[in-house]
């Protein structure tokens, strides 16, 4: 697990956040971990369709 240098404030619609709280609880995770997993899954699907995303990590 990486450590983020500066926290990122994520603004979501109240209904979206409420739904995330429900899914996180059902999956036994924090909302933060639920969002992290959703983003990872999205990126994996994106790369399967469009190829690797090249990044440079400082």
mmJSON file of the N, C-alpha and C atoms, coordinates in Angstrom:
{"data_MODEL":{"atom_site":{
"group_PDB":["ATOM","ATOM","ATOM","ATOM","ATOM","ATOM","ATOM","ATOM","ATOM","ATOM","ATOM","ATOM","ATOM","ATOM","ATOM","ATOM","ATOM","ATOM","ATOM","ATOM","ATOM","ATOM","ATOM","ATOM","ATOM","ATOM","ATOM","ATOM","ATOM","ATOM","ATOM","ATOM","ATOM","ATOM","ATOM","ATOM","ATOM","ATOM","ATOM","ATOM","ATOM","ATOM","ATOM","ATOM","ATOM","ATOM","ATOM","ATOM","ATOM","ATOM","ATOM","ATOM","ATOM","ATOM","ATOM","ATOM","ATOM","ATOM","ATOM","ATOM","ATOM","ATOM","ATOM","ATOM","ATOM","ATOM","ATOM","ATOM","ATOM","ATOM","ATOM","ATOM","ATOM","ATOM","ATOM","ATOM","ATOM","ATOM","ATOM","ATOM","ATOM","ATOM","ATOM","ATOM","ATOM","ATOM","ATOM","ATOM","ATOM","ATOM","ATOM","ATOM","ATOM","ATOM","ATOM","ATOM","ATOM","ATOM","ATOM","ATOM","ATOM","ATOM","ATOM","ATOM","ATOM","ATOM","ATOM","ATOM","ATOM","ATOM","ATOM","ATOM","ATOM","ATOM","ATOM","ATOM","ATOM","ATOM","ATOM","ATOM","ATOM","ATOM","ATOM","ATOM","ATOM","ATOM","ATOM","ATOM","ATOM","ATOM","ATOM","ATOM","ATOM","ATOM","ATOM","ATOM","ATOM","ATOM","ATOM","ATOM","ATOM","ATOM","ATOM","ATOM","ATOM","ATOM","ATOM","ATOM","ATOM","ATOM","ATOM","ATOM","ATOM","ATOM","ATOM","ATOM","ATOM","ATOM","ATOM","ATOM","ATOM","ATOM","ATOM","ATOM","ATOM","ATOM","ATOM","ATOM","ATOM","ATOM","ATOM","ATOM","ATOM","ATOM"],
"id":[1,2,3,4,5,6,7,8,9,10,11,12,13,14,15,16,17,18,19,20,21,22,23,24,25,26,27,28,29,30,31,32,33,34,35,36,37,38,39,40,41,42,43,44,45,46,47,48,49,50,51,52,53,54,55,56,57,58,59,60,61,62,63,64,65,66,67,68,69,70,71,72,73,74,75,76,77,78,79,80,81,82,83,84,85,86,87,88,89,90,91,92,93,94,95,96,97,98,99,100,101,102,103,104,105,106,107,108,109,110,111,112,113,114,115,116,117,118,119,120,121,122,123,124,125,126,127,128,129,130,131,132,133,134,135,136,137,138,139,140,141,142,143,144,145,146,147,148,149,150,151,152,153,154,155,156,157,158,159,160,161,162,163,164,165,166,167,168,169,170,171,172,173,174],
"type_symbol":["N","C","C","N","C","C","N","C","C","N","C","C","N","C","C","N","C","C","N","C","C","N","C","C","N","C","C","N","C","C","N","C","C","N","C","C","N","C","C","N","C","C","N","C","C","N","C","C","N","C","C","N","C","C","N","C","C","N","C","C","N","C","C","N","C","C","N","C","C","N","C","C","N","C","C","N","C","C","N","C","C","N","C","C","N","C","C","N","C","C","N","C","C","N","C","C","N","C","C","N","C","C","N","C","C","N","C","C","N","C","C","N","C","C","N","C","C","N","C","C","N","C","C","N","C","C","N","C","C","N","C","C","N","C","C","N","C","C","N","C","C","N","C","C","N","C","C","N","C","C","N","C","C","N","C","C","N","C","C","N","C","C","N","C","C","N","C","C","N","C","C","N","C","C"],
"label_atom_id":["N","CA","C","N","CA","C","N","CA","C","N","CA","C","N","CA","C","N","CA","C","N","CA","C","N","CA","C","N","CA","C","N","CA","C","N","CA","C","N","CA","C","N","CA","C","N","CA","C","N","CA","C","N","CA","C","N","CA","C","N","CA","C","N","CA","C","N","CA","C","N","CA","C","N","CA","C","N","CA","C","N","CA","C","N","CA","C","N","CA","C","N","CA","C","N","CA","C","N","CA","C","N","CA","C","N","CA","C","N","CA","C","N","CA","C","N","CA","C","N","CA","C","N","CA","C","N","CA","C","N","CA","C","N","CA","C","N","CA","C","N","CA","C","N","CA","C","N","CA","C","N","CA","C","N","CA","C","N","CA","C","N","CA","C","N","CA","C","N","CA","C","N","CA","C","N","CA","C","N","CA","C","N","CA","C","N","CA","C","N","CA","C","N","CA","C","N","CA","C","N","CA","C"],
"label_alt_id":[null,null,null,null,null,null,null,null,null,null,null,null,null,null,null,null,null,null,null,null,null,null,null,null,null,null,null,null,null,null,null,null,null,null,null,null,null,null,null,null,null,null,null,null,null,null,null,null,null,null,null,null,null,null,null,null,null,null,null,null,null,null,null,null,null,null,null,null,null,null,null,null,null,null,null,null,null,null,null,null,null,null,null,null,null,null,null,null,null,null,null,null,null,null,null,null,null,null,null,null,null,null,null,null,null,null,null,null,null,null,null,null,null,null,null,null,null,null,null,null,null,null,null,null,null,null,null,null,null,null,null,null,null,null,null,null,null,null,null,null,null,null,null,null,null,null,null,null,null,null,null,null,null,null,null,null,null,null,null,null,null,null,null,null,null,null,null,null,null,null,null,null,null,null],
"label_comp_id":["UNK","UNK","UNK","UNK","UNK","UNK","UNK","UNK","UNK","UNK","UNK","UNK","UNK","UNK","UNK","UNK","UNK","UNK","UNK","UNK","UNK","UNK","UNK","UNK","UNK","UNK","UNK","UNK","UNK","UNK","UNK","UNK","UNK","UNK","UNK","UNK","UNK","UNK","UNK","UNK","UNK","UNK","UNK","UNK","UNK","UNK","UNK","UNK","UNK","UNK","UNK","UNK","UNK","UNK","UNK","UNK","UNK","UNK","UNK","UNK","UNK","UNK","UNK","UNK","UNK","UNK","UNK","UNK","UNK","UNK","UNK","UNK","UNK","UNK","UNK","UNK","UNK","UNK","UNK","UNK","UNK","UNK","UNK","UNK","UNK","UNK","UNK","UNK","UNK","UNK","UNK","UNK","UNK","UNK","UNK","UNK","UNK","UNK","UNK","UNK","UNK","UNK","UNK","UNK","UNK","UNK","UNK","UNK","UNK","UNK","UNK","UNK","UNK","UNK","UNK","UNK","UNK","UNK","UNK","UNK","UNK","UNK","UNK","UNK","UNK","UNK","UNK","UNK","UNK","UNK","UNK","UNK","UNK","UNK","UNK","UNK","UNK","UNK","UNK","UNK","UNK","UNK","UNK","UNK","UNK","UNK","UNK","UNK","UNK","UNK","UNK","UNK","UNK","UNK","UNK","UNK","UNK","UNK","UNK","UNK","UNK","UNK","UNK","UNK","UNK","UNK","UNK","UNK","UNK","UNK","UNK","UNK","UNK","UNK"],
"label_asym_id":["A","A","A","A","A","A","A","A","A","A","A","A","A","A","A","A","A","A","A","A","A","A","A","A","A","A","A","A","A","A","A","A","A","A","A","A","A","A","A","A","A","A","A","A","A","A","A","A","A","A","A","A","A","A","A","A","A","A","A","A","A","A","A","A","A","A","A","A","A","A","A","A","A","A","A","A","A","A","A","A","A","A","A","A","A","A","A","A","A","A","A","A","A","A","A","A","A","A","A","A","A","A","A","A","A","A","A","A","A","A","A","A","A","A","A","A","A","A","A","A","A","A","A","A","A","A","A","A","A","A","A","A","A","A","A","A","A","A","A","A","A","A","A","A","A","A","A","A","A","A","A","A","A","A","A","A","A","A","A","A","A","A","A","A","A","A","A","A","A","A","A","A","A","A"],
"label_entity_id":["1","1","1","1","1","1","1","1","1","1","1","1","1","1","1","1","1","1","1","1","1","1","1","1","1","1","1","1","1","1","1","1","1","1","1","1","1","1","1","1","1","1","1","1","1","1","1","1","1","1","1","1","1","1","1","1","1","1","1","1","1","1","1","1","1","1","1","1","1","1","1","1","1","1","1","1","1","1","1","1","1","1","1","1","1","1","1","1","1","1","1","1","1","1","1","1","1","1","1","1","1","1","1","1","1","1","1","1","1","1","1","1","1","1","1","1","1","1","1","1","1","1","1","1","1","1","1","1","1","1","1","1","1","1","1","1","1","1","1","1","1","1","1","1","1","1","1","1","1","1","1","1","1","1","1","1","1","1","1","1","1","1","1","1","1","1","1","1","1","1","1","1","1","1"],
"label_seq_id":[1,1,1,2,2,2,3,3,3,4,4,4,5,5,5,6,6,6,7,7,7,8,8,8,9,9,9,10,10,10,11,11,11,12,12,12,13,13,13,14,14,14,15,15,15,16,16,16,17,17,17,18,18,18,19,19,19,20,20,20,21,21,21,22,22,22,23,23,23,24,24,24,25,25,25,26,26,26,27,27,27,28,28,28,29,29,29,30,30,30,31,31,31,32,32,32,33,33,33,34,34,34,35,35,35,36,36,36,37,37,37,38,38,38,39,39,39,40,40,40,41,41,41,42,42,42,43,43,43,44,44,44,45,45,45,46,46,46,47,47,47,48,48,48,49,49,49,50,50,50,51,51,51,52,52,52,53,53,53,54,54,54,55,55,55,56,56,56,57,57,57,58,58,58],
"pdbx_PDB_ins_code":[null,null,null,null,null,null,null,null,null,null,null,null,null,null,null,null,null,null,null,null,null,null,null,null,null,null,null,null,null,null,null,null,null,null,null,null,null,null,null,null,null,null,null,null,null,null,null,null,null,null,null,null,null,null,null,null,null,null,null,null,null,null,null,null,null,null,null,null,null,null,null,null,null,null,null,null,null,null,null,null,null,null,null,null,null,null,null,null,null,null,null,null,null,null,null,null,null,null,null,null,null,null,null,null,null,null,null,null,null,null,null,null,null,null,null,null,null,null,null,null,null,null,null,null,null,null,null,null,null,null,null,null,null,null,null,null,null,null,null,null,null,null,null,null,null,null,null,null,null,null,null,null,null,null,null,null,null,null,null,null,null,null,null,null,null,null,null,null,null,null,null,null,null,null],
"Cartn_x":[0.847,0.0,0.885,0.594,1.373,0.886,1.784,1.435,1.351,0.237,0.026,0.686,1.473,2.189,1.235,0.207,-0.774,-2.171,-2.989,-4.34,-5.12,-5.976,-6.796,-8.238,-8.81,-10.198,-11.109,-11.906,-12.798,-14.214,-14.795,-16.157,-17.104,-18.089,-19.068,-20.476,-21.401,-22.806,-23.202,-24.086,-24.491,-25.029,-25.804,-26.339,-25.218,-24.227,-23.096,-22.329,-22.08,-21.362,-22.164,-23.464,-24.311,-24.233,-24.255,-24.157,-22.792,-21.742,-20.402,-20.316,-20.945,-20.949,-21.622,-22.712,-23.429,-22.55,-21.97,-21.16,-19.905,-19.304,-18.116,-18.46,-19.569,-19.977,-20.251,-20.965,-21.262,-19.994,-18.953,-17.684,-16.683,-17.086,-16.196,-14.999,-15.189,-14.082,-14.456,-13.435,-13.674,-14.109,-14.712,-15.092,-13.849,-12.77,-11.528,-11.027,-11.021,-10.553,-11.497,-12.803,-13.78,-13.503,-13.264,-12.956,-11.656,-10.649,-9.366,-9.543,-10.307,-10.521,-11.302,-12.316,-13.096,-12.2,-11.326,-10.425,-9.441,-8.904,-7.981,-8.661,-9.911,-10.65,-10.888,-11.232,-11.449,-10.168,-9.038,-7.774,-7.376,-7.602,-7.307,-8.151,-9.441,-10.322,-9.89,-9.548,-9.101,-7.872,-6.894,-5.658,-5.891,-6.845,-7.165,-7.721,-8.513,-9.128,-8.185,-7.382,-6.619,-5.108,-4.649,-3.216,-2.704,-1.465,-0.882,-0.839,-1.005,-0.86,0.557,1.353,2.74,2.791,3.396,3.541,4.956,5.395,6.666,6.347,6.776,6.527,7.806,7.687,8.9,9.48],
"Cartn_y":[-1.172,0.0,1.225,2.166,3.393,4.451,5.356,6.476,7.713,8.385,9.58,10.765,11.549,12.682,13.716,14.062,15.041,14.436,14.471,13.918,14.61,13.848,14.36,14.425,15.596,15.774,15.41,14.381,13.906,14.386,15.104,15.602,14.718,14.157,13.287,13.761,13.419,13.686,12.903,13.451,12.758,11.339,11.154,9.823,8.846,9.312,8.456,8.043,8.988,8.667,7.696,7.89,6.991,5.571,5.442,4.128,3.5,4.311,3.793,3.286,4.003,3.549,2.182,1.996,0.716,-0.398,-0.173,-1.237,-1.517,-0.482,-0.681,-1.536,-1.221,-1.985,-3.441,-3.658,-5.025,-5.807,-5.103,-5.752,-5.757,-5.217,-5.218,-4.311,-3.184,-2.265,-0.85,-0.012,1.412,2.003,3.179,3.85,4.134,4.551,4.835,3.598,2.453,1.214,0.8,1.004,0.676,1.504,2.796,3.672,3.231,2.902,2.463,1.221,0.258,-0.976,-0.701,0.156,0.507,1.164,2.072,2.75,1.747,0.843,-0.165,-1.039,-1.446,-2.263,-1.492,-0.225,0.606,0.675,0.933,1.053,-0.262,-1.38,-2.683,-2.897,-2.577,-2.719,-1.782,-0.561,0.425,-0.096,-0.595,-1.083,-2.334,-3.165,-4.342,-3.92,-2.858,-2.389,-1.537,-0.697,0.314,0.202,-0.764,-0.941,-0.278,-0.576,-0.073,1.459,1.952,3.396,3.585,4.326,4.571,5.749,5.545,6.611,6.587,7.738,7.841,8.216,7.373,7.623,8.188,9.377,9.999,9.221],
"Cartn_z":[0.0,0.0,0.0,-0.905,-1.002,-0.033,0.262,1.129,0.258,0.323,-0.477,0.224,-0.518,0.065,0.642,-0.107,0.365,0.198,1.237,1.119,0.0,-0.645,-1.732,-1.253,-1.31,-0.901,-2.067,-1.879,-2.926,-2.637,-3.581,-3.417,-4.218,-3.535,-4.171,-3.833,-4.697,-4.41,-3.155,-2.334,-1.106,-1.357,-2.425,-2.713,-3.062,-3.819,-4.176,-2.93,-2.025,-0.789,0.067,0.13,0.915,0.352,-0.961,-1.593,-1.334,-1.378,-1.076,0.356,1.272,2.674,2.806,2.072,2.113,1.546,0.361,-0.247,0.575,1.131,1.967,3.185,3.823,5.005,4.64,3.522,3.089,2.771,2.3,1.954,3.105,4.263,5.436,5.262,4.553,4.293,4.71,4.821,5.018,3.677,3.724,2.48,1.658,2.3,1.577,0.835,1.505,0.87,-0.254,-0.054,-1.097,-2.353,-2.177,-3.317,-3.984,-3.177,-3.731,-4.601,-4.134,-4.889,-6.167,-6.086,-7.275,-8.327,-7.906,-8.835,-9.443,-8.628,-9.147,-10.202,-9.926,-10.886,-12.186,-12.063,-13.249,-14.083,-13.423,-14.143,-14.809,-14.141,-14.735,-15.992,-15.91,-17.075,-18.202,-17.851,-18.841,-19.58,-18.818,-19.44,-20.28,-19.892,-20.704,-22.06,-22.06,-23.299,-24.145,-23.495,-24.23,-24.094,-23.339,-23.169,-21.91,-21.563,-20.323,-20.264,-19.075,-18.805,-18.285,-19.019,-18.609,-17.645,-16.488,-15.505,-14.935,-14.459,-13.749,-12.315,-11.386,-9.97,-9.355,-8.786,-8.217,-7.06],
"occupancy":[1.0,1.0,1.0,1.0,1.0,1.0,1.0,1.0,1.0,1.0,1.0,1.0,1.0,1.0,1.0,1.0,1.0,1.0,1.0,1.0,1.0,1.0,1.0,1.0,1.0,1.0,1.0,1.0,1.0,1.0,1.0,1.0,1.0,1.0,1.0,1.0,1.0,1.0,1.0,1.0,1.0,1.0,1.0,1.0,1.0,1.0,1.0,1.0,1.0,1.0,1.0,1.0,1.0,1.0,1.0,1.0,1.0,1.0,1.0,1.0,1.0,1.0,1.0,1.0,1.0,1.0,1.0,1.0,1.0,1.0,1.0,1.0,1.0,1.0,1.0,1.0,1.0,1.0,1.0,1.0,1.0,1.0,1.0,1.0,1.0,1.0,1.0,1.0,1.0,1.0,1.0,1.0,1.0,1.0,1.0,1.0,1.0,1.0,1.0,1.0,1.0,1.0,1.0,1.0,1.0,1.0,1.0,1.0,1.0,1.0,1.0,1.0,1.0,1.0,1.0,1.0,1.0,1.0,1.0,1.0,1.0,1.0,1.0,1.0,1.0,1.0,1.0,1.0,1.0,1.0,1.0,1.0,1.0,1.0,1.0,1.0,1.0,1.0,1.0,1.0,1.0,1.0,1.0,1.0,1.0,1.0,1.0,1.0,1.0,1.0,1.0,1.0,1.0,1.0,1.0,1.0,1.0,1.0,1.0,1.0,1.0,1.0,1.0,1.0,1.0,1.0,1.0,1.0,1.0,1.0,1.0,1.0,1.0,1.0],
"B_iso_or_equiv":[0.0,0.0,0.0,0.0,0.0,0.0,0.0,0.0,0.0,0.0,0.0,0.0,0.0,0.0,0.0,0.0,0.0,0.0,0.0,0.0,0.0,0.0,0.0,0.0,0.0,0.0,0.0,0.0,0.0,0.0,0.0,0.0,0.0,0.0,0.0,0.0,0.0,0.0,0.0,0.0,0.0,0.0,0.0,0.0,0.0,0.0,0.0,0.0,0.0,0.0,0.0,0.0,0.0,0.0,0.0,0.0,0.0,0.0,0.0,0.0,0.0,0.0,0.0,0.0,0.0,0.0,0.0,0.0,0.0,0.0,0.0,0.0,0.0,0.0,0.0,0.0,0.0,0.0,0.0,0.0,0.0,0.0,0.0,0.0,0.0,0.0,0.0,0.0,0.0,0.0,0.0,0.0,0.0,0.0,0.0,0.0,0.0,0.0,0.0,0.0,0.0,0.0,0.0,0.0,0.0,0.0,0.0,0.0,0.0,0.0,0.0,0.0,0.0,0.0,0.0,0.0,0.0,0.0,0.0,0.0,0.0,0.0,0.0,0.0,0.0,0.0,0.0,0.0,0.0,0.0,0.0,0.0,0.0,0.0,0.0,0.0,0.0,0.0,0.0,0.0,0.0,0.0,0.0,0.0,0.0,0.0,0.0,0.0,0.0,0.0,0.0,0.0,0.0,0.0,0.0,0.0,0.0,0.0,0.0,0.0,0.0,0.0,0.0,0.0,0.0,0.0,0.0,0.0,0.0,0.0,0.0,0.0,0.0,0.0],
"pdbx_formal_charge":[null,null,null,null,null,null,null,null,null,null,null,null,null,null,null,null,null,null,null,null,null,null,null,null,null,null,null,null,null,null,null,null,null,null,null,null,null,null,null,null,null,null,null,null,null,null,null,null,null,null,null,null,null,null,null,null,null,null,null,null,null,null,null,null,null,null,null,null,null,null,null,null,null,null,null,null,null,null,null,null,null,null,null,null,null,null,null,null,null,null,null,null,null,null,null,null,null,null,null,null,null,null,null,null,null,null,null,null,null,null,null,null,null,null,null,null,null,null,null,null,null,null,null,null,null,null,null,null,null,null,null,null,null,null,null,null,null,null,null,null,null,null,null,null,null,null,null,null,null,null,null,null,null,null,null,null,null,null,null,null,null,null,null,null,null,null,null,null,null,null,null,null,null,null],
"auth_seq_id":[1,1,1,2,2,2,3,3,3,4,4,4,5,5,5,6,6,6,7,7,7,8,8,8,9,9,9,10,10,10,11,11,11,12,12,12,13,13,13,14,14,14,15,15,15,16,16,16,17,17,17,18,18,18,19,19,19,20,20,20,21,21,21,22,22,22,23,23,23,24,24,24,25,25,25,26,26,26,27,27,27,28,28,28,29,29,29,30,30,30,31,31,31,32,32,32,33,33,33,34,34,34,35,35,35,36,36,36,37,37,37,38,38,38,39,39,39,40,40,40,41,41,41,42,42,42,43,43,43,44,44,44,45,45,45,46,46,46,47,47,47,48,48,48,49,49,49,50,50,50,51,51,51,52,52,52,53,53,53,54,54,54,55,55,55,56,56,56,57,57,57,58,58,58],
"auth_comp_id":["UNK","UNK","UNK","UNK","UNK","UNK","UNK","UNK","UNK","UNK","UNK","UNK","UNK","UNK","UNK","UNK","UNK","UNK","UNK","UNK","UNK","UNK","UNK","UNK","UNK","UNK","UNK","UNK","UNK","UNK","UNK","UNK","UNK","UNK","UNK","UNK","UNK","UNK","UNK","UNK","UNK","UNK","UNK","UNK","UNK","UNK","UNK","UNK","UNK","UNK","UNK","UNK","UNK","UNK","UNK","UNK","UNK","UNK","UNK","UNK","UNK","UNK","UNK","UNK","UNK","UNK","UNK","UNK","UNK","UNK","UNK","UNK","UNK","UNK","UNK","UNK","UNK","UNK","UNK","UNK","UNK","UNK","UNK","UNK","UNK","UNK","UNK","UNK","UNK","UNK","UNK","UNK","UNK","UNK","UNK","UNK","UNK","UNK","UNK","UNK","UNK","UNK","UNK","UNK","UNK","UNK","UNK","UNK","UNK","UNK","UNK","UNK","UNK","UNK","UNK","UNK","UNK","UNK","UNK","UNK","UNK","UNK","UNK","UNK","UNK","UNK","UNK","UNK","UNK","UNK","UNK","UNK","UNK","UNK","UNK","UNK","UNK","UNK","UNK","UNK","UNK","UNK","UNK","UNK","UNK","UNK","UNK","UNK","UNK","UNK","UNK","UNK","UNK","UNK","UNK","UNK","UNK","UNK","UNK","UNK","UNK","UNK","UNK","UNK","UNK","UNK","UNK","UNK","UNK","UNK","UNK","UNK","UNK","UNK"],
"auth_asym_id":["A","A","A","A","A","A","A","A","A","A","A","A","A","A","A","A","A","A","A","A","A","A","A","A","A","A","A","A","A","A","A","A","A","A","A","A","A","A","A","A","A","A","A","A","A","A","A","A","A","A","A","A","A","A","A","A","A","A","A","A","A","A","A","A","A","A","A","A","A","A","A","A","A","A","A","A","A","A","A","A","A","A","A","A","A","A","A","A","A","A","A","A","A","A","A","A","A","A","A","A","A","A","A","A","A","A","A","A","A","A","A","A","A","A","A","A","A","A","A","A","A","A","A","A","A","A","A","A","A","A","A","A","A","A","A","A","A","A","A","A","A","A","A","A","A","A","A","A","A","A","A","A","A","A","A","A","A","A","A","A","A","A","A","A","A","A","A","A","A","A","A","A","A","A"],
"auth_atom_id":["N","CA","C","N","CA","C","N","CA","C","N","CA","C","N","CA","C","N","CA","C","N","CA","C","N","CA","C","N","CA","C","N","CA","C","N","CA","C","N","CA","C","N","CA","C","N","CA","C","N","CA","C","N","CA","C","N","CA","C","N","CA","C","N","CA","C","N","CA","C","N","CA","C","N","CA","C","N","CA","C","N","CA","C","N","CA","C","N","CA","C","N","CA","C","N","CA","C","N","CA","C","N","CA","C","N","CA","C","N","CA","C","N","CA","C","N","CA","C","N","CA","C","N","CA","C","N","CA","C","N","CA","C","N","CA","C","N","CA","C","N","CA","C","N","CA","C","N","CA","C","N","CA","C","N","CA","C","N","CA","C","N","CA","C","N","CA","C","N","CA","C","N","CA","C","N","CA","C","N","CA","C","N","CA","C","N","CA","C","N","CA","C","N","CA","C","N","CA","C","N","CA","C"],
"pdbx_PDB_model_num":[1,1,1,1,1,1,1,1,1,1,1,1,1,1,1,1,1,1,1,1,1,1,1,1,1,1,1,1,1,1,1,1,1,1,1,1,1,1,1,1,1,1,1,1,1,1,1,1,1,1,1,1,1,1,1,1,1,1,1,1,1,1,1,1,1,1,1,1,1,1,1,1,1,1,1,1,1,1,1,1,1,1,1,1,1,1,1,1,1,1,1,1,1,1,1,1,1,1,1,1,1,1,1,1,1,1,1,1,1,1,1,1,1,1,1,1,1,1,1,1,1,1,1,1,1,1,1,1,1,1,1,1,1,1,1,1,1,1,1,1,1,1,1,1,1,1,1,1,1,1,1,1,1,1,1,1,1,1,1,1,1,1,1,1,1,1,1,1,1,1,1,1,1,1]
}}}
